[in-house]
Amino acid sequence: DLNYIDFLRDIGRHFSVNRMLSFETYKVRLDSGLSFLEFNYQLLQAYDFLELNRRYDCILQMGGDDQWANIISGTDLIRRVERKDAFGWTYPLLTTSSGKKMGKTEKGAVWLDPKRTSPYEYYQYWINTEDDDVERFLSLFTFLPMNEVRELGKLRGADIRKAKQRLAFETTAIVHGSENAHQAQQAAESLFSGSKPAAGQDNSNVPSTVIDPERISVGLGIFDIFLETGLCKSKGEARRLQAQGGVYVNDQRIDDPDFCLGESDLQNREILLRAGKKRYHRLILEN
C-alpha cells in the first residue's frame, strides 16, 4: 500500500515545482485550470517507473510524445534514487486530419480485445475513416506495398470507399485474422446494401444481445432497448435520436416514442436495431 505522507517525503522531495511548471503539458493548462490531482500525475507515473525498475529491472518507458515530461521525470527519479540509468522513447501522437487524438481516452476509441471491440466494430471504425486520412492510415496500419497505398490514396469521391474497405479489411485481418475480417466485411456489405442479408449470410460479428423470450412477449420499450444495447448512452439521447429520424427497427424508421418491440418484430428469431446510418445491433431470441 502506498502511504501518501511517506510518498511525499521520499518521492516528492525529488521534484521541483518550478521545473514541473516549465513543461508544456502544465503550462497550457494553467489558464484553463489545473487540478491538484492532475499536478500529481507526473509524480505517480515517475514512481511507477521507479518501482518497475526496482522489481523487474525495467529501464525503458515508451509512450506518445505528450508523455515526454512524465517519462523523463521517471528517468530522473531512477537516477536520483537508484543511481541507475533509465531511458524514455516517445513517438508522435496519432491524430486524424482534423487534429483529433486517437487513443483510449477519446470517445469512440477501439480495443484490440474482441471482447471489448468486436471484429465487426473494429472493421466499422476503420471504414469510417475521414477521406483525408485514408492514405496515411494505409501506410501506417497495413503491410500493403507503398505503391499500392499511393494508388489507393489517389481515389476520390465515391471511389474512395474502395480504399476505405481495403483499409478496414487489412487492419481487421492483422488483429483478428482473415476469417473474421471476411465475416466483418460481409456483414457490413449486407447491412449497408439496402437489402436483406442473403441466405446463409454470416452476421455474427455484428454486435448482439441475447434477449429472454418473455421480455419480447411483454414488450420492450424502444428507448430502453437502445440504452441497454449501448446504441445510446441515455434515454434522453435516444429521444433526440428519434426526433432526428435516426431510430430504426428492421430498417423501418420508428417515430412513435411509445413504440415497444414485440414478437411481431422477430425475423428468424432476431431483431435488427439501427441508430442513425451506420450503427447496428442485433437482438437474438434466447433458445
C-alpha positions in Angstrom: 0.0 0.0 0.0 1.2 3.5 -0.8 1.2 5.8 2.1 0.7 9.4 0.9 2.8 11.0 3.7 5.7 8.6 3.0 5.3 9.2 -0.7 5.6 13.0 -0.3 8.6 12.7 2.0 10.5 10.0 0.0 9.5 10.8 -3.6 8.1 14.4 -3.6 11.4 15.9 -2.4 13.0 15.0 -5.7 10.6 17.1 -7.7 10.8 20.9 -8.3 7.5 22.7 -8.7 9.2 25.3 -10.9 10.6 22.7 -13.2 7.2 20.9 -13.4 5.5 24.2 -14.4 8.1 24.7 -17.1 6.7 21.6 -19.0 4.4 22.4 -21.9 1.8 19.9 -20.6 1.3 22.1 -17.5 1.9 25.5 -19.0 -1.0 25.1 -21.4 -3.4 24.1 -18.6 -2.6 26.9 -16.2 -5.1 29.4 -17.8 -7.9 26.9 -18.2 -7.4 25.3 -14.8 -5.1 22.6 -13.4 -6.4 20.3 -10.6 -4.1 19.1 -7.8 -4.8 15.5 -9.0 -3.5 16.3 -12.5 -0.5 18.1 -11.0 0.4 14.9 -9.0 0.1 12.7 -12.0 3.7 13.2 -13.1 4.9 12.1 -9.7 2.8 9.0 -9.7 3.9 8.0 -13.2 7.5 8.6 -12.3 7.1 6.5 -9.2 5.6 3.7 -11.3 8.7 3.7 -13.5 10.9 3.6 -10.4 9.0 0.6 -9.0 9.2 -1.3 -12.3 12.9 -0.6 -12.3 13.3 -1.9 -8.8 11.2 -5.0 -9.2 11.8 -6.0 -12.8 14.9 -4.1 -13.8 12.8 -2.1 -16.4 15.0 0.6 -18.0 12.8 1.8 -20.9 9.4 3.5 -20.9 7.7 4.2 -24.2 4.7 6.5 -24.9 3.3 9.2 -27.1 5.1 12.5 -27.2 2.5 14.0 -24.9 4.0 11.8 -22.2 7.6 13.2 -22.6 7.6 15.2 -19.4 6.2 12.3 -17.3 8.7 9.8 -18.8 11.8 11.9 -18.3 10.7 12.6 -14.7 10.7 8.9 -14.2 14.2 8.5 -15.7 15.4 11.4 -13.5 13.8 9.8 -10.4 15.5 6.5 -11.0 18.9 8.3 -11.5 18.4 10.2 -8.2 17.1 7.3 -6.1 18.8 4.2 -7.5 21.8 5.8 -9.2 21.0 4.0 -12.4 20.5 5.0 -16.0 17.0 4.7 -17.5 15.6 5.7 -20.8 12.5 7.1 -22.5 11.3 6.6 -26.0 8.4 8.8 -27.4 6.8 8.9 -30.8 4.3 11.3 -32.4 0.7 11.0 -31.4 -1.6 9.5 -34.0 -4.1 12.2 -34.9 -6.8 12.5 -37.6 -6.6 15.2 -40.3 -8.9 17.3 -38.1 -6.4 17.1 -35.3 -8.3 14.7 -33.1 -6.1 12.3 -31.0 -6.6 8.6 -31.5 -6.4 6.9 -28.1 -8.2 5.0 -25.4 -9.3 8.2 -23.6 -11.1 9.5 -26.7 -14.8 9.0 -27.4 -15.3 6.0 -29.7 -11.9 4.5 -29.1 -11.4 0.9 -30.2 -9.7 -2.0 -28.4 -7.8 -4.9 -29.8 -9.6 -7.3 -27.4 -12.6 -8.7 -29.3 -14.5 -8.9 -26.0 -14.3 -5.1 -25.9 -14.5 -4.3 -29.6 -15.8 -7.0 -31.9 -14.2 -7.6 -35.3 -17.2 -6.0 -36.9 -17.0 -2.9 -34.8 -13.3 -2.8 -35.4 -13.9 -3.0 -39.2 -16.5 -0.3 -39.0 -14.1 2.0 -37.1 -11.7 1.9 -40.0 -14.2 2.1 -42.8 -15.5 5.4 -41.2 -12.0 7.0 -41.6 -12.0 10.6 -42.8 -11.2 10.8 -46.5 -8.0 12.8 -45.9 -6.7 10.2 -43.6 -7.1 7.1 -45.7 -3.7 7.1 -47.5 -1.8 7.9 -44.3 -3.6 5.2 -42.3 -3.0 2.6 -45.0 0.7 3.4 -44.8 0.8 3.3 -41.0 -1.5 0.4 -40.1 -1.2 -2.1 -43.0 1.6 -4.0 -44.7 0.4 -3.1 -48.2 3.2 -2.1 -50.7 3.6 1.6 -50.8 2.9 1.8 -54.5 -0.5 0.2 -53.9 -1.1 2.6 -50.9 -0.3 5.6 -53.1 -2.7 4.3 -55.8 -5.5 3.8 -53.3 -4.7 7.3 -52.0 -5.5 8.8 -55.4 -9.1 7.7 -55.3 -11.6 10.4 -54.8 -15.4 10.9 -54.5 -17.4 7.7 -54.3 -14.4 5.6 -55.3 -12.6 6.4 -52.0 -15.0 3.9 -50.4 -12.9 1.2 -52.1 -9.8 2.4 -50.3 -11.6 2.6 -47.0 -12.8 -1.0 -47.5 -9.3 -2.1 -48.1 -8.0 -0.3 -45.0 -10.8 -1.8 -42.9 -10.2 -5.3 -44.2 -6.4 -5.2 -43.8 -6.4 -3.7 -40.3 -9.0 -6.2 -39.1 -7.2 -9.1 -40.6 -4.0 -8.1 -38.8 -5.7 -8.0 -35.4 -8.5 -10.6 -35.7 -7.4 -12.8 -38.6 -8.5 -13.1 -42.3 -11.6 -15.2 -41.5 -13.0 -12.6 -39.0 -12.1 -9.8 -41.4 -14.1 -11.5 -44.2 -17.1 -12.1 -41.9 -17.0 -8.4 -40.8 -16.8 -7.3 -44.4 -19.7 -9.5 -45.5 -21.8 -8.3 -42.6 -21.1 -4.7 -43.4 -21.9 -5.2 -47.1 -25.1 -6.9 -46.2 -26.2 -4.3 -43.7 -25.4 -1.3 -45.9 -26.5 -2.7 -49.2 -30.1 -1.6 -48.6 -31.3 -5.2 -48.9 -31.9 -8.0 -46.5 -29.0 -10.4 -45.8 -28.6 -13.1 -48.3 -29.4 -16.7 -47.2 -26.6 -18.1 -45.1 -25.0 -14.6 -44.7 -22.9 -14.6 -41.5 -23.7 -11.5 -39.4 -22.2 -13.0 -36.3 -19.7 -10.1 -35.9 -22.4 -7.5 -35.7 -22.8 -6.6 -32.0 -25.6 -8.5 -30.5 -27.6 -9.1 -27.3 -29.4 -12.2 -26.3 -33.0 -11.5 -25.1 -35.2 -13.6 -22.9 -38.4 -14.5 -24.9 -40.6 -13.4 -22.0 -39.2 -9.9 -22.3 -40.2 -9.9 -26.0 -43.7 -11.2 -25.3 -44.2 -8.4 -22.6 -42.8 -5.8 -24.9 -39.5 -3.8 -24.8 -39.6 0.0 -24.9 -37.7 1.4 -27.8 -35.7 3.8 -25.6 -35.0 1.2 -23.0 -33.5 -1.3 -25.5 -31.4 1.4 -27.3 -29.9 2.3 -23.9 -29.4 -1.4 -22.9 -27.6 -2.3 -26.1 -25.4 0.7 -26.0 -26.7 2.3 -29.1 -27.5 5.4 -27.0 -25.9 6.4 -23.7 -29.2 7.6 -22.2 -32.9 7.6 -22.8 -32.6 11.4 -23.5 -30.1 10.7 -26.2 -32.4 8.0 -27.7 -35.3 10.5 -27.7 -33.1 13.1 -29.5 -32.0 10.5 -32.0 -35.6 9.6 -32.7 -36.6 13.2 -33.2 -33.8 13.4 -35.8 -35.3 10.3 -37.6 -32.4 8.0 -36.6 -34.2 5.2 -34.8 -34.8 2.0 -36.9 -36.1 -1.5 -36.3 -35.5 -4.0 -39.1 -34.7 -1.0 -41.3 -38.1 0.6 -40.6 -37.9 4.1 -39.1 -39.7 4.4 -35.7 -41.2 7.7 -34.9 -43.5 6.7 -32.0 -41.8 7.3 -28.7 -44.1 4.8 -27.0 -43.2 2.0 -29.5 -42.5 -1.4 -27.9 -40.7 -4.3 -29.6 -42.7 -7.5 -29.6 -42.9 -10.9 -31.2 -44.2 -9.5 -34.4 -40.8 -7.7 -34.9 -38.9 -11.0 -34.9 -37.3 -12.1 -38.1 -35.7 -15.5 -37.9 -35.6 -15.1 -34.1 -33.8 -11.8 -34.4 -34.5 -8.1 -34.5 -32.1 -5.7 -36.1 -31.8 -2.2 -34.5 -30.1 0.7 -36.1 -29.1 4.1 -34.7 -28.5 6.6 -37.4 -27.0 5.5 -40.7 -24.1 3.2 -39.5 -24.6 1.7 -36.0 -26.3 -1.6 -35.9 -27.2 -4.1 -33.1 -28.8 -7.5 -33.2 -31.3 -8.7 -30.7 -31.3 -12.5 -30.6 -34.0 -14.5 -29.0 -32.7 -16.9 -26.3 -33.2 -20.6 -27.1 
